[in-house]
Amino acid sequence: MRLNNITIILGLALLCIPFHISYGQGARYTGSYTKSAAIKHVGKSNFVIEGFEISSNDADAIHLSNCENVVIRNNKLGPSPTKKGIYLYNCKNVTIVDNTFENVQSGLVAYTSQGIKFEYNDVTNILGRLKGSNDVGVMAQFIQVSGAGNSVSYNVCENFPGESSTEDIINLYQSHGTAQSPIVVKGNWIRGGGPSDSGGGINLGDLSGSYQLAEDNILVNPGQYGIGISGGQNMTLRNNKVYGSRQSFSNVGIVAANWYENLGQTQNITVSNNIVNYTHKDGYVNNWWYAGNIGTINGKETNKYDASLNASILPDKIIGRARSSSTPSTPGGGSTPIPEDNNPDPAPKPEEKPGNTDKDNEASNPGTSLPEVKNDRSIQIYIDRFNRVCVNIWGFVTPSANIVAYNEAGEIIYRQDLTRFHTVLSNSRPNPGKYTLLVRNGDKAHMKTLNIR
């Protein structure tokens, strides 16, 4: 009798385990949807958006500004070729779960927000700039997200060649968790990325940040790189599997570097127990690269190259896999209606904040043949410790962004397009001399003279 009682109690306990433990990665919703126009809320709290099918090329499918305590679940978003599936600005405690995204410019972008959870979603084909958008494509990007309870976990993302265009599939940009509750990127399945020659799978510490953790993710052919740390403090990559076959843009499996030395030194960086097999576009195995400026890396000797690692680390079917079993659904499908604003408030435009540059408020106009420029603080030009010329752009990078270099005579000697927040110039170790660099990003510009020794 005693043994039987223990067995019954254990059986009941197992039944009480949350469903998502059983169903694995991706969206589990099997109900129906109600077609809806794009949804926008400003300054609202304590509501649910669920059961909608939204396709929009005029506005982000779901756009929330200054909202709190929101659940976005069981929706189908896309196609939205030039608009995001979900955009959050200055929001708190938003859970995004069991949604399906198909052919969207980006899945989620969360800006200056707290307590954001993007979990158990299916995402197929991040379009990025493929269909004319000016923005790079991401599955999930946190921009200045902070505090406890932030997560991008247990999602599935598949991008098909020729049908998608991604930058970083998961990107944490100037975002800060806490020591007790780091920003967690866990248990995601990612297959397919590129063809960007700068983007990849999971990027922690973009433009610095702190307390970020990526673990137990599986990535197959995610892009130019697999997983990486770009700067910041208290960053951890551990227990991930990364496979990359030879492609025209593939480079390295794991990268750790302090791309933003002007923002401070990296501290407490851990890269441990990852298993990698990554082939460079030139045909050689290139599993990891650690820059000298990253400092001490905890656990790097525990990372392993496994030549047998291949694309089969993910099953053939990853999208919809969690729905192939009997899974939770809303009885009868449908939705919980949300009252719409007849005259919704315009969303506030994110304020661009300054970086640290020398004499940012001054116009730097050496030479009479150079254009007149008022320096914008959102653009930084500097030389890093490797004597490379670097450019940081804070905020949106326009398609026309570029850098032009002039010699002392005011002659143009170099041009390069800029496509991301941080750029190391491809010819970044110039001969000694005095050079003037002009960066333009839309209507913003910055000019700086550098003395190369």
TIROBA-404361 format. One record per residue (C-alpha): residue number from 0; chain; x, y, z. Coordinates in nm, 3 decimals, always signed. Example, Ala and Ser with C-alpha at 12.3 -4.5 7.8 and 13.67 -1.06 7.14 Angstrom:
<nodes>
k / c / x / y / z
0 / A / +1.230 / -0.450 / +0.780 .
1 / A / +1.367 / -0.106 / +0.714 .
</nodes>
This chain:
<nodes>
k / c / x / y / z
0 / A / +0.000 / +0.000 / +0.000 .
1 / A / +0.275 / +0.244 / +0.087 .
2 / A / +0.450 / +0.181 / -0.245 .
3 / A / +0.123 / +0.220 / -0.435 .
4 / A / +0.054 / +0.552 / -0.263 .
5 / A / +0.399 / +0.680 / -0.361 .
6 / A / +0.339 / +0.570 / -0.720 .
7 / A / +0.003 / +0.750 / -0.737 .
8 / A / +0.146 / +1.067 / -0.586 .
9 / A / +0.438 / +1.063 / -0.829 .
10 / A / +0.201 / +1.011 / -1.122 .
11 / A / -0.010 / +1.310 / -1.015 .
12 / A / +0.302 / +1.520 / -0.973 .
13 / A / +0.413 / +1.440 / -1.328 .
14 / A / +0.072 / +1.541 / -1.461 .
15 / A / +0.120 / +1.880 / -1.301 .
16 / A / +0.443 / +1.956 / -1.491 .
17 / A / +0.377 / +2.247 / -1.730 .
18 / A / +0.289 / +2.136 / -2.083 .
19 / A / +0.585 / +2.304 / -2.247 .
20 / A / +0.826 / +2.056 / -2.093 .
21 / A / +0.659 / +1.779 / -2.291 .
22 / A / +0.608 / +1.959 / -2.619 .
23 / A / +0.959 / +2.094 / -2.678 .
24 / A / +1.054 / +2.388 / -2.895 .
25 / A / +0.815 / +2.601 / -3.094 .
26 / A / +0.449 / +2.703 / -3.095 .
27 / A / +0.198 / +2.454 / -2.956 .
28 / A / -0.131 / +2.622 / -3.044 .
29 / A / -0.366 / +2.415 / -3.263 .
30 / A / -0.678 / +2.633 / -3.262 .
31 / A / -0.816 / +2.861 / -3.529 .
32 / A / -0.759 / +3.232 / -3.595 .
33 / A / -0.973 / +3.539 / -3.657 .
34 / A / -0.843 / +3.772 / -3.930 .
35 / A / -0.755 / +4.116 / -3.803 .
36 / A / -0.601 / +4.441 / -3.915 .
37 / A / -0.277 / +4.548 / -3.753 .
38 / A / -0.312 / +4.608 / -3.379 .
39 / A / -0.171 / +4.911 / -3.200 .
40 / A / -0.199 / +5.009 / -2.835 .
41 / A / -0.046 / +5.299 / -2.646 .
42 / A / -0.042 / +5.330 / -2.268 .
43 / A / -0.260 / +5.030 / -2.184 .
44 / A / -0.219 / +4.761 / -1.920 .
45 / A / -0.342 / +4.415 / -1.823 .
46 / A / -0.473 / +4.269 / -2.149 .
47 / A / -0.431 / +3.972 / -2.382 .
48 / A / -0.394 / +3.962 / -2.761 .
49 / A / -0.475 / +3.613 / -2.886 .
50 / A / -0.619 / +3.411 / -3.170 .
51 / A / -0.561 / +3.665 / -3.448 .
52 / A / -0.423 / +3.625 / -3.799 .
53 / A / -0.256 / +3.947 / -3.907 .
54 / A / -0.095 / +4.023 / -4.241 .
55 / A / +0.018 / +4.380 / -4.297 .
56 / A / +0.261 / +4.568 / -4.514 .
57 / A / +0.157 / +4.913 / -4.391 .
58 / A / +0.228 / +4.874 / -4.019 .
59 / A / +0.385 / +4.632 / -3.776 .
60 / A / +0.135 / +4.352 / -3.711 .
61 / A / +0.134 / +4.423 / -3.336 .
62 / A / +0.273 / +4.753 / -3.207 .
63 / A / +0.273 / +4.838 / -2.837 .
64 / A / +0.407 / +5.155 / -2.676 .
65 / A / +0.414 / +5.226 / -2.301 .
66 / A / +0.211 / +4.916 / -2.221 .
67 / A / +0.236 / +4.685 / -1.919 .
68 / A / +0.132 / +4.334 / -1.822 .
69 / A / +0.045 / +4.204 / -2.167 .
70 / A / +0.023 / +3.851 / -2.307 .
71 / A / +0.050 / +3.798 / -2.683 .
72 / A / -0.032 / +3.435 / -2.758 .
73 / A / -0.173 / +3.197 / -3.016 .
74 / A / -0.151 / +3.439 / -3.309 .
75 / A / -0.041 / +3.395 / -3.670 .
76 / A / +0.159 / +3.692 / -3.795 .
77 / A / +0.257 / +3.745 / -4.158 .
78 / A / +0.319 / +3.771 / -4.436 .
79 / A / +0.445 / +4.122 / -4.361 .
80 / A / +0.737 / +4.160 / -4.603 .
81 / A / +0.852 / +4.505 / -4.488 .
82 / A / +0.708 / +4.523 / -4.136 .
83 / A / +0.783 / +4.358 / -3.806 .
84 / A / +0.564 / +4.094 / -3.650 .
85 / A / +0.581 / +4.261 / -3.306 .
86 / A / +0.735 / +4.592 / -3.202 .
87 / A / +0.752 / +4.698 / -2.837 .
88 / A / +0.858 / +5.041 / -2.715 .
89 / A / +0.895 / +5.122 / -2.345 .
90 / A / +0.687 / +4.825 / -2.234 .
91 / A / +0.699 / +4.615 / -1.918 .
92 / A / +0.611 / +4.253 / -1.850 .
93 / A / +0.513 / +4.136 / -2.197 .
94 / A / +0.496 / +3.761 / -2.266 .
95 / A / +0.495 / +3.649 / -2.630 .
96 / A / +0.421 / +3.277 / -2.652 .
97 / A / +0.287 / +3.014 / -2.893 .
98 / A / +0.275 / +3.246 / -3.195 .
99 / A / +0.356 / +3.158 / -3.556 .
100 / A / +0.548 / +3.407 / -3.770 .
101 / A / +0.575 / +3.356 / -4.146 .
102 / A / +0.754 / +3.580 / -4.396 .
103 / A / +0.791 / +3.884 / -4.173 .
104 / A / +1.059 / +4.151 / -4.200 .
105 / A / +1.154 / +4.069 / -3.840 .
106 / A / +0.986 / +3.870 / -3.567 .
107 / A / +1.024 / +4.081 / -3.251 .
108 / A / +1.205 / +4.407 / -3.179 .
109 / A / +1.177 / +4.525 / -2.818 .
110 / A / +1.313 / +4.872 / -2.738 .
111 / A / +1.378 / +5.024 / -2.393 .
112 / A / +1.159 / +4.763 / -2.227 .
113 / A / +1.166 / +4.532 / -1.925 .
114 / A / +1.041 / +4.183 / -1.844 .
115 / A / +1.009 / +4.067 / -2.207 .
116 / A / +0.963 / +3.695 / -2.273 .
117 / A / +0.972 / +3.562 / -2.631 .
118 / A / +0.919 / +3.189 / -2.590 .
119 / A / +0.777 / +2.885 / -2.773 .
120 / A / +0.722 / +3.058 / -3.107 .
121 / A / +0.763 / +2.928 / -3.464 .
122 / A / +0.934 / +3.165 / -3.708 .
123 / A / +0.973 / +3.089 / -4.079 .
124 / A / +1.167 / +3.316 / -4.315 .
125 / A / +1.295 / +3.641 / -4.173 .
126 / A / +1.292 / +3.870 / -4.477 .
127 / A / +1.506 / +4.159 / -4.358 .
128 / A / +1.584 / +4.383 / -4.655 .
129 / A / +1.486 / +4.121 / -4.912 .
130 / A / +1.155 / +4.289 / -5.002 .
131 / A / +1.259 / +4.652 / -4.977 .
132 / A / +1.271 / +4.725 / -4.604 .
133 / A / +1.549 / +4.951 / -4.479 .
134 / A / +1.594 / +4.742 / -4.162 .
135 / A / +1.806 / +4.432 / -4.115 .
136 / A / +1.618 / +4.113 / -4.030 .
137 / A / +1.612 / +3.946 / -3.688 .
138 / A / +1.401 / +3.680 / -3.522 .
139 / A / +1.429 / +3.861 / -3.188 .
140 / A / +1.624 / +4.171 / -3.093 .
141 / A / +1.640 / +4.338 / -2.752 .
142 / A / +1.754 / +4.703 / -2.771 .
143 / A / +1.823 / +4.860 / -2.431 .
144 / A / +1.612 / +4.595 / -2.260 .
145 / A / +1.694 / +4.573 / -1.890 .
146 / A / +1.611 / +4.422 / -1.554 .
147 / A / +1.495 / +4.077 / -1.449 .
148 / A / +1.280 / +3.824 / -1.632 .
149 / A / +1.392 / +3.876 / -1.993 .
150 / A / +1.413 / +3.569 / -2.216 .
151 / A / +1.435 / +3.447 / -2.577 .
152 / A / +1.390 / +3.074 / -2.530 .
153 / A / +1.254 / +2.753 / -2.681 .
154 / A / +1.174 / +2.911 / -3.016 .
155 / A / +1.216 / +2.752 / -3.358 .
156 / A / +1.343 / +2.955 / -3.653 .
157 / A / +1.395 / +2.826 / -4.007 .
158 / A / +1.515 / +3.043 / -4.295 .
159 / A / +1.521 / +2.906 / -4.647 .
160 / A / +1.790 / +3.017 / -4.894 .
161 / A / +1.664 / +3.270 / -5.146 .
162 / A / +1.347 / +3.325 / -4.942 .
163 / A / +1.500 / +3.504 / -4.642 .
164 / A / +1.768 / +3.755 / -4.544 .
165 / A / +1.884 / +3.768 / -4.184 .
166 / A / +2.143 / +3.966 / -3.991 .
167 / A / +2.173 / +3.841 / -3.632 .
168 / A / +1.888 / +3.596 / -3.577 .
169 / A / +1.897 / +3.672 / -3.203 .
170 / A / +2.060 / +3.999 / -3.102 .
171 / A / +2.098 / +4.154 / -2.756 .
172 / A / +2.192 / +4.518 / -2.812 .
173 / A / +2.307 / +4.733 / -2.521 .
174 / A / +2.085 / +4.531 / -2.289 .
175 / A / +2.139 / +4.448 / -1.923 .
176 / A / +2.005 / +4.164 / -1.711 .
177 / A / +2.082 / +4.128 / -1.342 .
178 / A / +2.318 / +3.901 / -1.150 .
179 / A / +2.021 / +3.705 / -1.014 .
180 / A / +1.825 / +3.710 / -1.342 .
181 / A / +2.040 / +3.741 / -1.655 .
182 / A / +1.884 / +3.781 / -1.997 .
183 / A / +1.842 / +3.419 / -2.105 .
184 / A / +1.868 / +3.279 / -2.459 .
185 / A / +1.801 / +2.910 / -2.408 .
186 / A / +1.690 / +2.602 / -2.598 .
187 / A / +1.630 / +2.767 / -2.935 .
188 / A / +1.649 / +2.568 / -3.258 .
189 / A / +1.780 / +2.770 / -3.551 .
190 / A / +1.832 / +2.649 / -3.905 .
191 / A / +1.935 / +2.873 / -4.192 .
192 / A / +2.067 / +3.227 / -4.207 .
193 / A / +2.257 / +3.467 / -4.427 .
194 / A / +2.347 / +3.576 / -4.685 .
195 / A / +2.479 / +3.871 / -4.484 .
196 / A / +2.858 / +3.866 / -4.451 .
197 / A / +2.834 / +4.012 / -4.099 .
198 / A / +2.532 / +3.843 / -3.940 .
199 / A / +2.484 / +3.506 / -3.776 .
200 / A / +2.299 / +3.311 / -3.510 .
201 / A / +2.317 / +3.451 / -3.156 .
202 / A / +2.498 / +3.774 / -3.068 .
203 / A / +2.540 / +3.874 / -2.704 .
204 / A / +2.678 / +4.208 / -2.591 .
205 / A / +2.620 / +4.405 / -2.909 .
206 / A / +2.723 / +4.763 / -2.820 .
207 / A / +2.814 / +4.621 / -2.479 .
208 / A / +2.566 / +4.513 / -2.208 .
209 / A / +2.579 / +4.285 / -1.905 .
210 / A / +2.446 / +3.965 / -1.750 .
211 / A / +2.352 / +3.770 / -2.061 .
212 / A / +2.343 / +3.392 / -2.098 .
213 / A / +2.302 / +3.174 / -2.409 .
214 / A / +2.286 / +2.800 / -2.343 .
215 / A / +2.148 / +2.474 / -2.482 .
216 / A / +2.078 / +2.621 / -2.826 .
217 / A / +2.121 / +2.420 / -3.148 .
218 / A / +2.218 / +2.602 / -3.466 .
219 / A / +2.262 / +2.472 / -3.819 .
220 / A / +2.399 / +2.702 / -4.092 .
221 / A / +2.293 / +3.020 / -3.910 .
222 / A / +2.508 / +3.263 / -4.110 .
223 / A / +2.854 / +3.416 / -4.124 .
224 / A / +2.912 / +3.312 / -3.762 .
225 / A / +2.734 / +3.076 / -3.526 .
226 / A / +2.731 / +3.227 / -3.176 .
227 / A / +2.922 / +3.522 / -3.041 .
228 / A / +3.001 / +3.778 / -2.774 .
229 / A / +3.066 / +4.133 / -2.895 .
230 / A / +3.152 / +4.301 / -2.565 .
231 / A / +3.020 / +4.380 / -2.220 .
232 / A / +3.044 / +4.218 / -1.879 .
233 / A / +2.921 / +3.890 / -1.735 .
234 / A / +2.852 / +3.720 / -2.067 .
235 / A / +2.817 / +3.343 / -2.103 .
236 / A / +2.798 / +3.103 / -2.399 .
237 / A / +2.772 / +2.743 / -2.284 .
238 / A / +2.642 / +2.400 / -2.383 .
239 / A / +2.545 / +2.502 / -2.737 .
240 / A / +2.580 / +2.293 / -3.054 .
241 / A / +2.681 / +2.479 / -3.369 .
242 / A / +2.718 / +2.334 / -3.718 .
243 / A / +2.801 / +2.527 / -4.032 .
244 / A / +2.864 / +2.386 / -4.379 .
245 / A / +3.066 / +2.570 / -4.641 .
246 / A / +2.865 / +2.858 / -4.788 .
247 / A / +2.958 / +3.177 / -4.973 .
248 / A / +2.929 / +3.378 / -4.651 .
249 / A / +3.028 / +3.129 / -4.377 .
250 / A / +3.319 / +3.217 / -4.152 .
251 / A / +3.345 / +3.100 / -3.789 .
252 / A / +3.148 / +2.896 / -3.535 .
253 / A / +3.220 / +3.093 / -3.216 .
254 / A / +3.356 / +3.446 / -3.194 .
255 / A / +3.439 / +3.649 / -2.884 .
256 / A / +3.575 / +4.002 / -2.923 .
257 / A / +3.537 / +4.345 / -2.767 .
258 / A / +3.418 / +4.537 / -3.071 .
259 / A / +3.343 / +4.841 / -2.854 .
260 / A / +3.665 / +4.908 / -2.666 .
261 / A / +3.578 / +5.276 / -2.641 .
262 / A / +3.286 / +5.175 / -2.416 .
263 / A / +3.508 / +4.989 / -2.171 .
264 / A / +3.683 / +4.659 / -2.114 .
265 / A / +3.508 / +4.323 / -2.111 .
266 / A / +3.484 / +4.138 / -1.780 .
267 / A / +3.384 / +3.789 / -1.669 .
268 / A / +3.346 / +3.629 / -2.012 .
269 / A / +3.265 / +3.256 / -2.024 .
270 / A / +3.264 / +3.036 / -2.336 .
271 / A / +3.240 / +2.674 / -2.224 .
272 / A / +3.129 / +2.323 / -2.322 .
273 / A / +3.013 / +2.417 / -2.670 .
274 / A / +3.039 / +2.160 / -2.950 .
275 / A / +3.126 / +2.300 / -3.292 .
276 / A / +3.193 / +2.200 / -3.652 .
277 / A / +3.204 / +2.510 / -3.872 .
278 / A / +3.348 / +2.541 / -4.221 .
279 / A / +3.481 / +2.868 / -4.358 .
280 / A / +3.374 / +2.982 / -4.705 .
281 / A / +3.725 / +2.897 / -4.827 .
282 / A / +3.680 / +2.534 / -4.727 .
283 / A / +3.875 / +2.498 / -4.404 .
284 / A / +3.736 / +2.425 / -4.056 .
285 / A / +3.712 / +2.746 / -3.853 .
286 / A / +3.548 / +2.665 / -3.521 .
287 / A / +3.636 / +2.963 / -3.302 .
288 / A / +3.816 / +3.293 / -3.293 .
289 / A / +3.895 / +3.486 / -2.975 .
290 / A / +4.025 / +3.841 / -3.012 .
291 / A / +4.312 / +3.947 / -2.791 .
292 / A / +4.111 / +4.238 / -2.653 .
293 / A / +3.844 / +4.012 / -2.501 .
294 / A / +4.071 / +3.932 / -2.206 .
295 / A / +4.048 / +3.611 / -2.007 .
296 / A / +3.784 / +3.368 / -2.130 .
297 / A / +3.661 / +3.126 / -1.866 .
298 / A / +3.621 / +2.766 / -1.984 .
299 / A / +3.745 / +2.807 / -2.340 .
300 / A / +3.951 / +2.487 / -2.313 .
301 / A / +3.626 / +2.290 / -2.262 .
302 / A / +3.489 / +2.372 / -2.608 .
303 / A / +3.513 / +2.081 / -2.851 .
304 / A / +3.547 / +2.032 / -3.223 .
305 / A / +3.344 / +1.729 / -3.332 .
306 / A / +3.407 / +1.635 / -3.695 .
307 / A / +3.100 / +1.410 / -3.690 .
308 / A / +2.868 / +1.697 / -3.602 .
309 / A / +2.639 / +1.766 / -3.898 .
310 / A / +2.299 / +1.905 / -3.996 .
311 / A / +2.123 / +1.606 / -3.836 .
312 / A / +2.163 / +1.765 / -3.492 .
313 / A / +1.821 / +1.910 / -3.579 .
314 / A / +1.533 / +1.692 / -3.703 .
315 / A / +1.413 / +1.730 / -4.063 .
316 / A / +1.095 / +1.897 / -3.943 .
317 / A / +1.135 / +2.172 / -3.688 .
318 / A / +0.853 / +2.416 / -3.770 .
319 / A / +0.520 / +2.286 / -3.639 .
320 / A / +0.685 / +1.997 / -3.461 .
321 / A / +0.544 / +2.095 / -3.122 .
322 / A / +0.194 / +2.097 / -3.272 .
323 / A / +0.223 / +1.743 / -3.406 .
324 / A / +0.112 / +1.605 / -3.069 .
325 / A / -0.205 / +1.685 / -2.881 .
326 / A / -0.131 / +2.030 / -2.744 .
327 / A / -0.312 / +2.302 / -2.554 .
328 / A / -0.557 / +2.508 / -2.758 .
329 / A / -0.833 / +2.757 / -2.694 .
330 / A / -1.168 / +2.572 / -2.703 .
331 / A / -1.331 / +2.655 / -3.035 .
332 / A / -1.034 / +2.861 / -3.145 .
333 / A / -1.090 / +3.231 / -3.193 .
334 / A / -0.968 / +3.505 / -2.968 .
335 / A / -1.006 / +3.722 / -2.666 .
336 / A / -1.120 / +4.051 / -2.826 .
337 / A / -0.928 / +4.368 / -2.747 .
338 / A / -1.104 / +4.705 / -2.768 .
339 / A / -0.928 / +4.909 / -3.036 .
340 / A / -0.843 / +5.277 / -3.012 .
341 / A / -1.048 / +5.482 / -3.254 .
342 / A / -0.770 / +5.739 / -3.255 .
343 / A / -0.459 / +5.566 / -3.129 .
344 / A / -0.180 / +5.784 / -3.004 .
345 / A / +0.124 / +5.799 / -3.225 .
346 / A / +0.408 / +5.581 / -3.103 .
347 / A / +0.695 / +5.785 / -2.963 .
348 / A / +1.006 / +5.769 / -3.174 .
349 / A / +1.295 / +5.608 / -2.987 .
350 / A / +1.540 / +5.873 / -2.882 .
351 / A / +1.888 / +5.826 / -3.014 .
352 / A / +2.140 / +5.855 / -2.737 .
353 / A / +2.498 / +5.972 / -2.764 .
354 / A / +2.803 / +5.758 / -2.762 .
355 / A / +3.146 / +5.864 / -2.641 .
356 / A / +3.345 / +6.045 / -2.906 .
357 / A / +3.609 / +6.312 / -2.910 .
358 / A / +3.480 / +6.666 / -2.963 .
359 / A / +3.143 / +6.534 / -3.075 .
360 / A / +2.975 / +6.872 / -3.067 .
361 / A / +3.232 / +7.039 / -3.287 .
362 / A / +3.233 / +7.056 / -3.664 .
363 / A / +3.553 / +6.903 / -3.796 .
364 / A / +3.621 / +7.050 / -4.138 .
365 / A / +3.990 / +7.029 / -4.223 .
366 / A / +4.079 / +7.135 / -4.573 .
367 / A / +3.886 / +7.376 / -4.790 .
368 / A / +3.767 / +7.107 / -5.033 .
369 / A / +3.582 / +6.905 / -4.771 .
370 / A / +3.208 / +6.945 / -4.710 .
371 / A / +3.070 / +7.139 / -4.416 .
372 / A / +2.951 / +6.890 / -4.154 .
373 / A / +2.789 / +6.925 / -3.813 .
374 / A / +2.895 / +6.620 / -3.620 .
375 / A / +2.614 / +6.398 / -3.497 .
376 / A / +2.675 / +6.217 / -3.170 .
377 / A / +2.507 / +5.898 / -3.291 .
378 / A / +2.813 / +5.823 / -3.508 .
379 / A / +3.155 / +5.732 / -3.368 .
380 / A / +3.484 / +5.703 / -3.557 .
381 / A / +3.788 / +5.570 / -3.373 .
382 / A / +4.103 / +5.356 / -3.387 .
383 / A / +4.096 / +5.040 / -3.177 .
384 / A / +4.388 / +4.874 / -3.000 .
385 / A / +4.477 / +4.681 / -3.315 .
386 / A / +4.522 / +5.012 / -3.501 .
387 / A / +4.211 / +4.941 / -3.708 .
388 / A / +3.971 / +5.214 / -3.813 .
389 / A / +3.624 / +5.146 / -3.671 .
390 / A / +3.281 / +5.305 / -3.705 .
391 / A / +2.988 / +5.271 / -3.466 .
392 / A / +2.641 / +5.392 / -3.561 .
393 / A / +2.389 / +5.429 / -3.282 .
394 / A / +2.035 / +5.354 / -3.397 .
395 / A / +1.899 / +5.277 / -3.744 .
396 / A / +2.155 / +5.218 / -4.020 .
397 / A / +2.014 / +5.347 / -4.351 .
398 / A / +2.076 / +5.163 / -4.680 .
399 / A / +2.282 / +5.459 / -4.803 .
400 / A / +2.513 / +5.472 / -4.499 .
401 / A / +2.876 / +5.497 / -4.603 .
402 / A / +3.224 / +5.618 / -4.511 .
403 / A / +3.458 / +5.822 / -4.729 .
404 / A / +3.828 / +5.878 / -4.652 .
405 / A / +4.029 / +6.179 / -4.769 .
406 / A / +4.402 / +6.233 / -4.770 .
407 / A / +4.570 / +6.556 / -4.657 .
408 / A / +4.515 / +6.709 / -5.000 .
409 / A / +4.138 / +6.656 / -4.966 .
410 / A / +4.131 / +6.381 / -5.229 .
411 / A / +3.898 / +6.083 / -5.189 .
412 / A / +4.108 / +5.770 / -5.145 .
413 / A / +3.857 / +5.521 / -5.005 .
414 / A / +3.482 / +5.447 / -4.990 .
415 / A / +3.285 / +5.175 / -4.815 .
416 / A / +2.915 / +5.111 / -4.754 .
417 / A / +2.809 / +5.057 / -4.393 .
418 / A / +2.547 / +4.794 / -4.317 .
419 / A / +2.555 / +4.740 / -3.940 .
420 / A / +2.603 / +4.910 / -3.605 .
421 / A / +2.976 / +4.830 / -3.582 .
422 / A / +3.211 / +4.821 / -3.879 .
423 / A / +3.582 / +4.751 / -3.898 .
424 / A / +3.698 / +4.895 / -4.229 .
425 / A / +3.804 / +4.626 / -4.472 .
426 / A / +4.126 / +4.816 / -4.543 .
427 / A / +4.162 / +4.915 / -4.180 .
428 / A / +4.539 / +4.930 / -4.132 .
429 / A / +4.632 / +5.230 / -4.350 .
430 / A / +4.981 / +5.363 / -4.400 .
431 / A / +5.101 / +5.623 / -4.150 .
432 / A / +4.965 / +5.968 / -4.222 .
433 / A / +4.681 / +6.211 / -4.161 .
434 / A / +4.338 / +6.112 / -4.289 .
435 / A / +3.994 / +6.269 / -4.268 .
436 / A / +3.698 / +6.031 / -4.247 .
437 / A / +3.340 / +6.128 / -4.326 .
438 / A / +3.052 / +5.898 / -4.227 .
439 / A / +2.699 / +5.968 / -4.350 .
440 / A / +2.392 / +5.785 / -4.222 .
441 / A / +2.079 / +5.931 / -4.377 .
442 / A / +2.059 / +6.296 / -4.271 .
443 / A / +2.324 / +6.245 / -4.001 .
444 / A / +2.697 / +6.281 / -4.052 .
445 / A / +3.025 / +6.283 / -3.861 .
446 / A / +3.371 / +6.391 / -3.977 .
447 / A / +3.693 / +6.321 / -3.793 .
448 / A / +4.065 / +6.355 / -3.866 .
449 / A / +4.290 / +6.070 / -3.755 .
450 / A / +4.666 / +6.065 / -3.729 .
451 / A / +4.786 / +5.714 / -3.813 .
452 / A / +5.131 / +5.637 / -3.679 .
</nodes>
